[in-house]
Amino acid sequence: MSDCACGGGHHAGGGGPFSEGRELVDFVAQAHGGGLRNSPIPSGSLDTRCQGCGAAFTLQTFVSACPECGGIHAVAPPRSGDAANIQFAGKGYTLP
């Protein structure tokens, strides 16, 4: 188990809030029993571009899909103050 720094909870498995790509998306989607994925970003939404198709969209929760192509993106709580920290799971990824 590792301390994820997203409120002191512990999570089994690899990854963590400073992972990248699919590993970060998996981590955030499963954090706190999956309860974190649909939680609103406390500092407000983040304007970004899909890292799959390039469409502009707003990440409002810790895990969100691009409205154009469905590409899954995520940001970890301790890094959610900057859109540069948003990670993309890759084409063809579906949430567990």
Secondary structure, 3 states (H helix, E strand, C coil): CEECCCCCCEECCCCCCCCCHHHHHHHHHHHHHHCCCCCECCCCCEEEECCCCCCEEEECECEEECCCCCCEEECCHHHCCCHHHCEECCCCCCCC
